[in-house]
Amino acid sequence: MTVYLDHAASTPLRAEARDAWLAASELTGNASSVHAAGQALRRLLEDSRERIAAVLGCDPIEVILTSGGTESANLAIKGLWWARDAAAAGVIVLPDGEHHATLDTVEWLASAQAAQVRHVPLTADGGVDVDAFAAALPGAAVATALAANNEVGTVSAVQELAAAAMDAAVPLHIDAVGALPHLAVDFAGLRGGGSAAGGLVALSMSGHKVGAPVGTGALVVSRHARLEAVVHGGGQQRGLRSGTQDVAGAAALAAALEATARDRAAESDRLAALAARMRDGIRSLVPTATFLGAPASRLPGHIHVLFPDALGETLLFLLDQAGVQVSTGSACQAGIAEPSHVVLALGYGAREARSVLRISLGRTTAAADVDAFLAALPEAHARAAASSARAAARS
């Protein structure tokens, strides 16, 4: 039996999304064509956009369909930075511990475009320090933050971050990729109304985190925001994202988002109970284990645990050999084992940052999966700890 406990990396395709994709993919044409076939696709596309907007709490025109979270973050951050007022400093406010889709985008803007970066520390439990974030905002061109940390699962005070950005008249991008499966998003409510370009103006999400196909996603862009396009061409989607639009992907994304919203409350309670059971089991089996992230304000299916005497990559390998699939952190780093930048941002050393596991539960996770993990853990931990001890003795 294979046990999949890496839903934060990608969660299984929902039946509703698969069926919507298959039905739409049988239609022929281009949604930009003026003939009957094209207009039928256009109607399906715009109906899907309306359904996506209803779940995300925004206007349909504010939904820019993308290939996923990485493209959405790039469009938001680069687009906002390039569209900044000439009088504004080229400063980007960046919390430590962000996803690499954001970190690498900002790093590129700094190295290739001379952007200046104001770093914001994390709190001890992995949240964004709201006071430090607000203090970094004056005069900045762009700010960005995670809605919930994708490694430790701590939920950010998004309402407070958005209010601070509004007060400072700084446009804010929120990365909601990891949070959306578990937390409701109301873009208009978080934005708080008004026509100023400051405050929350962009929010990114990815389809494969909510059970839509890989390669689907969206960036919500306020109608009041000024962005420069990253991809140019036919001027589709307000000119912000040119290219033939993926109607089947949009239909699948709408179906997955609606199913996620429908099930979210019950699933959150169920996953929280399973996660509590798993944490209790880990504490009993490995008393030295330390859980990172906020004790209460965290994603319900997220467990991030530090094993001080064993390398995470060794544990991952041994658990995988036992049929249990977890991760050591974000899956977006091309399979390269390296210290977790999030754990480093929490003040731990490089050794500790390589000694963590991220266990993320999802809608297909059952009690038997938790039991299977706990059954496999003692031997995997003992072998990983022994391996670490031998390596230390040789050094």
Secondary structure, 3 states (H helix, E strand, C coil): CCEECECCCCCCCCHHHHHHHHHHHCCCCCCCCCCHHHHHHHHHHHHHHHHHHHHHCCCHHHEEEECCHHHHHHHHHHHHHHCCCCCCCCEEEEECCCCHHHHHHHHHHHHHHCCEEEEECECCCCCECHHHHHHHCCCCCEEEEECECCCCCEECCHHHHHHHHHHHCCEEEEECCCCCCCCCCCHHHHHCCCCCCCEEEEEEEEHHHCCCCCCCEEEEECCCCCCCCCECCCCCHHHCECCCCCHHHHHHHHHHHHHHHHHHHHHHHHHHHHHHHHHHHHHHHCCCCEEECCCCCECCCEEEEECCCCCHHHHHHHHHHCCEECECCCCCCCCCCCCCHHHHHCCCCHHHHCCEEEEECCCCCCHHHHHHHHHHHHHHHHHHHHHHHHHHHHC
